Amino acid sequence: MALSACIHTTSTCTTPATVNLAIQLRLARNVISSESILLAQQNSDSHNDNVTITVIEGETNVCPENLSELENTMDTLVRHRSTCPFYMVSEHNPYRYPATLTSVRCRCQKCLEFGGHSEHNVCEPVYVNEVVLMRGSCENGVYQYNPTDIKIQVACTCARAKEAESPESEGPIPL
């Protein structure tokens, strides 16, 4: 897709207009090739240092001591009354379209119980895959944006702790 309109100039290369990126993203979400994912993943790896993560206003990242500390009214959102409560963050990457995404983070490492934290169950992140566009090379004075599949954390769930084989082959041991 040829992109000619510009909204921002950096050095000698321009960024395509937002409307052109939106169209390209919609097309990429309908059809995405494994080649474009691989190329975009290589490009996105170099941009990970540019991600700014901010806790969304009104959210708390503090883990409660036990279940009785959680709010539990009809209006309380599930993320605040879960046995693995989580909070929302904003992730901004200027080399990605869309540049800002909302995701979540777990507030606790272990699941909450009425007596405190679980001995055997841990909070695990839940992810969804989403296609975004990552800025790639500059060609003919315009940055090329490549589709890539990224994981976005959308929730936290209580799960049994993973087990690993012990070095002495005594059977599984909790990680």
Backbone as a ProteinNet text record, in pm:
[ID]
protein_1_A
[PRIMARY]
MALSACIHTTSTCTTPATVNLAIQLRLARNVISSESILLAQQNSDSHNDNVTITVIEGETNVCPENLSELENTMDTLVRHRSTCPFYMVSEHNPYRYPATLTSVRCRCQKCLEFGGHSEHNVCEPVYVNEVVLMRGSCENGVYQYNPTDIKIQVACTCARAKEAESPESEGPIPL
[TERTIARY]
84.9	0	89.7	70.9	148.8	87.7	172.3	127.1	200.4	125.2	192.4	168.1	52.3	24	106.5	149.7	236.2	177.1	205.3	160.7	276.6	390.1	501.9	631	727.7	854.6	964.5	1044	1159	1276.9	1374	1492.4	1449.6	1483.1	1444.9	1333.1	1276.6	1170.7	1043.6	928.5	801.2	717.4	626.4	531.1	405	349.8	225	111.8	12.5	-104.1	-177	-237	-308.3	-415.8	-486.4	-592.5	-534.4	-418.1	-353.7	-309.2	-256.9	-217	-338.7	-450.1	-572.7	-622.6	-617.5	-658.7	-564.6	-434.6	-337.1	-356.6	-385.2	-406.4	-531.8	-638.9	-762.1	-737.3	-665.1	-633.1	-544.2	-447.2	-354.9	-426.8	-527.1	-600.9	-688.1	-722.3	-802	-714.5	-597.5	-506.3	-365.8	-298.5	-160.9	-77.1	34.7	119.6	226.1	274.1	379.1	507.1	532.8	651.3	645.1	527.6	516.1	525.4	476.2	487.2	633.2	709.6	849.9	927.2	906.5	974.5	939.3	812.9	769.3	821.3	828.6	880	1025.8	1103.2	1243.2	1251.9	1165.3	1165.1	1114.8	1012.2	955	1051.8	1134.7	1230.9	1324.8	1359.1	1450.5	1381.7	1247.1	1173.4	1121.9	1151.5	1099.9	1150.6	1268.4	1322.3	1244.6	1163.3	1089.7	949.1	911.6	777.7	772	673.1	648.8	521.2	530.7	415	373.7	244.7	191.7	67.8	62.3	-57.7	-169.1	-285.3	-397.5	-450.6	-481	-527.3	-645.5	-641.2	-747.8	-724.3	-623.6	-592.6	-489.9	-491.1	-391.6	-317.8	-187.8	-108.4	-69.7	-133.4	-103.5	-183.6	-116.7	-182.2	-246.9	-377.5	-443.6	-386.1	-405.5	-357	-441.4	-575.4	-663.2	-791.9	-880.1	-1003.7	-1095.2	-1095	-1187.9	-1153.4	-1033.1	-995.7	-1049.4	-1100.4	-1150.3	-1290.2	-1317.7	-1453.4	-1542.4	-1668.6	-1758.1	-1900.8	-1921.6	-2055.4	-2102.3	-2226.6	-2280.3	-2206.4	-2151.9	-2084.8	-1934.4	-1880	-1736.3	-1696.2	-1598.5	-1549.4	-1481.3	-1486.2	-1429.7	-1280.4	-1208.3	-1064.4	-1033.5	-1132	-1110.9	-1164	-1240.1	-1294.1	-1249.5	-1158.9	-1106.9	-1011	-994.7	-894.4	-753.3	-743.8	-619.3	-650.3	-659.8	-696	-589.9	-632.6	-539	-573.5	-478.5	-496.1	-461	-512	-492.9	-373.2	-300.9	-188.3	-201.7	-137.6	-129.4	11.7	23.8	155	170	271.5	292.8	424.5	417.5	535.5	525	609.1	599	628.6	683.2	715.5	606	492.5	382.3	256.7	171.6	38.4	-63.4	-155.1	-167.8	-56	-14.9	98	65	-59.6	-98.4	-201.2	-172.5	-262.6	-286.5	-401.8	-431.7	-419.9	-350.7	-339.1	-350.6	-331.9	-343.8	-219.9	-204.2	-97.5	-159.4	-108	-155.9	-107.3	-196.5	-160.4	-89.1	-110.4	-54.5	19.8	115.6	184.1	110	51.2	-23.8	-170.8	-258	-402.7	-443.8	-548.9	-599.8	-697	-691.7	-786	-832.1	-932.9	-980	-873.3	-785.9	-681.6	-552.6	-545	-422.3	-396.7	-273.8	-234.4	-223	-260.5	-258.8	-116.7	-104.6	25.3	53.5	-54.2	-36.7	-80.1	-154	-207.1	-145.6	-119.8	-54.6	-140.4	-115.8	-183.8	-107.3	-178.2	-118.3	-181.8	-102.3	-159.3	-234.5	-338.7	-415.6	-390.7	-354.3	-318.4	-413	-424.4	-485.6	-382.8	-389.2	-302.4	-374.1	-300.3	-355.7	-256.3	-306.9	-221.1	-206.3	-81.7	-50.6	46.3	76.6	176.6	300	416.7	542.8	621.2	675.9	752.4	879.1	902	1019.7	1114.2	1166.7	1266.8	1203.1	1287.8	1245.4	1269.8	1161.9	1174.1	1111.6	1189.1	1142	1089.2	1154.5	1118.4	999.3	944	828.3	858.9	833	849.3	749.1	797.2	711	664.3	536.7	480	442.2	489	470.4	379.3	284.5	197.2	275	242.8	301.8	196.5	207.3	115	179.5	113.7	168	71.4	124.3	41.6	7.7	-121.1	-165.7	-228.6	-181.1	-235.8	-371.5	-476.3	-612	-673.6	-612.9	-667.4	-562.4	-598.2	-516.6	-610.6	-562.8	-645.5	-567.8	-640.3	-580.1	-559.7	-437.3	-406.5	-310.9	-311.3	-215.2	-74.8	17.2	156	212.4	293.2	356.1	454.5	472.6	566.1	678.3	795.7	911.2	971.6	1042.3	1110	1227.2	1245.6	1359	1486	1601.7	1728	1757.5	1711.4	1738.7	1633.2	1543.6	1435.6	1344.6	1318.7	1229.4	1084.6	1058.1	923.6	909.8	789.5	767.4	782.1	834.9	843.1	785.6	720.4	666.2	777.3	751.1	848.8	854.2
-116.6	0	123.3	212	334.9	438.5	498.4	600.1	729.4	834.6	956.9	1075.6	1084	1197.7	1187.2	1298.7	1299.3	1383.8	1342.5	1423.4	1465.6	1399.1	1428.4	1401.6	1486.2	1467.7	1446.4	1341.4	1313.7	1296.8	1386.5	1377.4	1390.8	1292	1298.5	1202.1	1138	1041.2	1088.3	1068.1	1112.9	994.6	1022.7	923.2	934.1	822.9	828.1	891.6	944.3	1003.5	897	938.6	846.9	769.2	834.5	765.2	652.1	672.6	567.4	451.4	482.7	377.1	298.7	368.1	301	202.8	244.4	156.2	36.9	62.6	-45.5	-143.2	-93	-179.3	-264.5	-204.8	-281.3	-393.6	-364.1	-467.4	-576.1	-535.8	-631.8	-723.4	-672.1	-754.9	-857.7	-833.2	-929	-1035.7	-998	-1091.5	-1055.4	-1149.4	-1123.9	-1245.9	-1224.3	-1335.5	-1362.3	-1486.4	-1521	-1444.1	-1412.3	-1334.7	-1194	-1129.1	-993.5	-992.9	-1099.7	-1107.9	-1119.9	-1205.3	-1224	-1094.8	-1026.9	-901	-796.8	-785.1	-686.1	-718.9	-847.2	-884.2	-844.3	-861.5	-819.4	-668.3	-592.9	-447.7	-405.5	-472.4	-432.2	-460	-564.9	-595.3	-478.6	-404.2	-291.4	-170.6	-171.4	-56.8	-79	-194.8	-223.5	-126.6	-69	26.2	156.8	180	305	299.1	187.2	172.5	238.6	326.4	390.9	331.6	279.8	219.8	308.8	346.5	436	373.2	370.6	322.4	423.6	375.4	463.2	525.2	653.7	728.8	659.3	650	586.6	438.7	380.3	238.6	222.2	106.8	76.2	-51.1	-53.3	-172.6	-245.6	-211.3	-272.1	-401.1	-506.9	-636.1	-636.9	-669.1	-677.8	-793.4	-787.6	-893.5	-1020	-1004.5	-1119.8	-1078.1	-1174.6	-1149.2	-1047.9	-1043	-953.2	-806	-775.7	-637	-589	-680.6	-643	-584.1	-486.5	-432.5	-541	-544.8	-645.2	-591.2	-488.2	-433.2	-464.4	-433.4	-459.5	-380	-264.8	-178.9	-204.5	-290.7	-315.4	-396	-345.8	-413.9	-545.5	-641.9	-773.8	-765.4	-673	-663.7	-623.4	-564.9	-523.7	-624.5	-725.9	-824.4	-967.2	-982.9	-1113	-1168.6	-1301.9	-1361.9	-1332.2	-1283.1	-1230.8	-1091.8	-992.1	-858.2	-802	-714.1	-654.4	-508	-434.2	-291.7	-259.8	-147.7	-109.6	-16.4	-36.1	49.9	95.3	204.3	256.5	230.8	169	141.6	227	313.8	403	367.8	343.6	315.3	401.8	503.1	593.4	526.5	405.9	334.3	234.9	238.8	145.7	224.1	161.2	216.8	109.4	136.5	260.2	273.4	395.5	420.9	387.5	405.8	381.2	268.9	171.1	58.6	48.3	-3.7	-27.9	-176.4	-212.5	-351.7	-356.5	-472.5	-486	-553.2	-542.8	-609.4	-670.5	-785.3	-850.6	-771.9	-755.4	-686.5	-779.7	-909.7	-1006.7	-1117.6	-1180.8	-1296.5	-1425.3	-1431.5	-1549.1	-1512.8	-1610.5	-1589	-1553.4	-1473.1	-1432.4	-1535.6	-1555.8	-1638.9	-1558.9	-1607.6	-1533.3	-1524.6	-1625.9	-1624.7	-1558	-1510.6	-1448.3	-1485.1	-1528.1	-1565.6	-1717.4	-1772.4	-1916.2	-1970.9	-2092.6	-2160.5	-2232.7	-2268	-2354.1	-2290.3	-2180.3	-2118.3	-1981.3	-1951.7	-1826	-1747.3	-1618.6	-1532.7	-1539.6	-1575.7	-1587.8	-1485.4	-1419.3	-1326.7	-1400.5	-1336.5	-1387.8	-1291.9	-1345.4	-1263.3	-1286.2	-1185.6	-1200.1	-1151.3	-1206.8	-1160.3	-1049.4	-946	-832.1	-791.1	-757.5	-710.3	-559.4	-513	-370.1	-346.3	-220.8	-186.7	-132.1	-184	-135.6	-62.9	51.3	130.2	55.7	47.1	-21.7	76	34.5	113.3	231.3	322.1	438.3	405.7	412.9	387.9	504.2	564	677.4	791.9	813.5	925.8	901.8	777.6	747.5	621.9	628.9	510.3	403.9	281	168	106.4	79	16.7	-126.6	-219.8	-361.9	-424.1	-508	-573	-670.9	-672.8	-769.5	-811.6	-933.6	-990.2	-974.4	-902.2	-884.8	-943.5	-978.2	-1026.4	-907.9	-894.5	-789.4	-857.6	-821.2	-879.7	-816.1	-900.4	-849.9	-885.8	-977.2	-1017.6	-1097.2	-1133.2	-1223.1	-1329.7	-1452.8	-1561.6	-1642.8	-1705	-1789.7	-1928.6	-1981.8	-2113.2	-2188.2	-2319.8	-2400.6	-2358.1	-2358.3	-2324.8	-2428.4	-2384.3	-2476.4	-2565.6	-2686.2	-2779.3	-2809.1	-2841.4	-2876.4	-3003.9	-3077.2	-3198.7	-3159.6	-3232.4	-3205.2	-3261.6	-3204.3	-3252.3	-3396.7	-3441.9	-3578	-3676.6	-3634.4	-3716.6	-3770.7	-3689.9	-3728.6	-3694.7	-3650.1	-3612.2	-3462.4	-3419.3	-3276.4	-3197	-3076.3	-2983.5	-2850.7	-2775.5	-2644.7	-2550.5	-2469.1	-2368.6	-2253.2
0	0	0	-92.8	-99.8	-7.3	75	169.4	137.4	109.2	68.5	161	225.4	313.3	440	494.8	611.4	722.9	848.1	960.8	1049.5	1038.6	1127	1051.4	1064.3	996.2	1098.1	1078.7	1162.3	1069.6	1081.6	998.4	851.6	768.1	627.5	594.4	695	672.3	741.6	676.9	732.9	778.9	870.4	918.4	834.8	791.4	714	795.6	727.1	792.8	874.6	985	1073.3	999.4	910.2	836.7	752	693.2	613.6	702	822.6	915.3	963.8	987.8	1032.1	926.1	800.8	691	681.5	689.6	682	798.3	918.3	1034.6	1016	967.9	944.6	844.5	737.4	638.1	698.9	780.2	841.3	938.9	1008.4	1104	1033.4	908.4	831.4	767.4	718.2	653.3	696.9	763.1	806.3	772.1	705.5	663.6	769	773.5	869.3	839.2	711.8	674.5	732.4	725.1	777.8	929.9	996	1141.4	1181.2	1113.1	1144.6	1123.4	1012.4	984.1	1089.1	1121.4	1218.6	1357.5	1393.4	1525.1	1537.4	1431.6	1434.8	1454.1	1386.9	1401.4	1538.7	1593.1	1721.2	1835.6	1824	1929.1	1953.9	1850.8	1866.3	1928	1938	1991.7	2133.9	2196.6	2329.5	2435.4	2417	2513.9	2513.8	2413	2400.2	2459.1	2523	2579.5	2716.9	2735.4	2863.8	2921.8	3044.3	3110.4	3226.4	3229.7	3331.5	3393.9	3527.3	3596.1	3570.5	3528.2	3497.4	3625.8	3620	3736.6	3803.2	3934.9	4011.4	4036.1	3972.3	3990.2	4102.5	4168.9	4271.4	4233.7	4261.9	4233.1	4361.3	4473.4	4603.1	4618.7	4661.2	4683.2	4821.5	4829.4	4960.6	5043.8	5175.1	5263.8	5254.3	5228.5	5217.8	5146.4	5121.9	5047.5	5115.2	5247.2	5316.5	5293.2	5243.4	5213.1	5078.4	4995.5	4863.5	4872.5	4785.5	4774.4	4714.1	4755.8	4700.6	4697.3	4617.2	4599.7	4458.1	4429.2	4295	4187.5	4222.6	4126.2	4115.9	4201.2	4201.7	4078.4	4005.6	3885.5	3922.5	3832.8	3859.9	3892.2	3833.8	3859.8	4003.6	4073.7	4212.5	4314	4269.8	4364.4	4333.3	4239.8	4200.4	4306.5	4309.4	4398	4346.8	4225.4	4168.3	4113.4	4201	4153.6	4060.2	3969.3	3874.6	3853.3	3796.9	3771.6	3627.1	3579.1	3439.1	3423.2	3312.7	3277.9	3133.2	3103.4	2967.7	2917.6	2800.5	2740.4	2615.1	2615.4	2501	2432.6	2301.1	2219.9	2094.1	2080.6	1965.4	1831.7	1832.8	1709	1669.9	1740.7	1716.1	1679.2	1596.5	1570.6	1604.6	1696.6	1773.3	1877.6	1903.1	1992.5	2137.6	2178.7	2317.7	2325	2410.9	2435.4	2585.8	2623.7	2764.6	2791.1	2899.3	2940.1	3092.2	3149.7	3295.2	3352	3483.4	3558	3683.1	3724.6	3846.4	3968.6	4065.8	4189.1	4287	4274.9	4369.9	4296.5	4365.2	4308.7	4342.5	4463.3	4505.8	4518.4	4495.3	4502.8	4645.1	4654.1	4784.7	4839.3	4969.5	5042.2	5162.2	5234.7	5351.2	5459.4	5468	5570.1	5526.2	5403.7	5354	5209.1	5180.1	5045	5035.6	4921.1	4898.5	4902.8	4954.3	4956.9	4825.6	4751.1	4633.9	4502.2	4508.2	4386.8	4364.7	4237.9	4202.4	4103.9	4096.8	3999.4	3868	3762.1	3628.5	3535.3	3452.5	3354.2	3243.5	3191.3	3077.6	2961.2	2846.2	2730.8	2613.1	2528.6	2396.7	2295.4	2175.8	2067.6	1992.6	1957.4	1884.5	1776.9	1660.8	1552.1	1563.8	1559	1557.1	1441.7	1414.5	1312.8	1382.6	1345.2	1401.4	1292.2	1331	1234.6	1196.9	1067.5	1015.3	948	836.8	765.5	691.1	651.3	572.5	425.5	346.9	203.5	128.1	38.5	-41.9	45	159.6	246.3	337.3	340.6	425.8	507.8	639.6	723.4	681.2	675.1	644.5	776.2	786.4	906.1	873.2	957.1	932.6	1038.4	997.2	1094.7	1181.5	1309.3	1401.5	1502.7	1546.6	1644.5	1781.4	1873.1	2007.6	2109.5	2227.4	2337	2426.9	2460.2	2550.7	2671.5	2790.9	2912.7	2941.5	2955.2	2972.5	3107	3182.1	3311.9	3387.6	3511.5	3592.4	3646.9	3652.6	3703	3805.1	3895.1	3997.2	3937.8	3948.1	3891	3982.2	3968.7	4044.4	4002.2	4098.3	4067.6	3971.1	3875.2	3779.9	3854.4	3803	3862.8	3764.7	3818.2	3735.3	3790.9	3706.4	3752	3840.2	3950.6	4039.1	3976.6	4008.9	3951	3990.6	4106.9	4154.1	4106.6	4015.2	3961.7	4072.1	4172.4	4280.1	4244.7	4123	4084.4	4074.9	4047	4028.8	4158.7	4145	4257.8	4213.1	4304.4	4264.6	4222.3	4121.6	4077	4171.7
[MASK]
+++++++++++++++++++++++++++++++++++++++++++++++++++++++++++++++++++++++++++++++++++++++++++++++++++++++++++++++++++++++++++++++++++++++++++++++++++++++++++++++++++++++++++++++

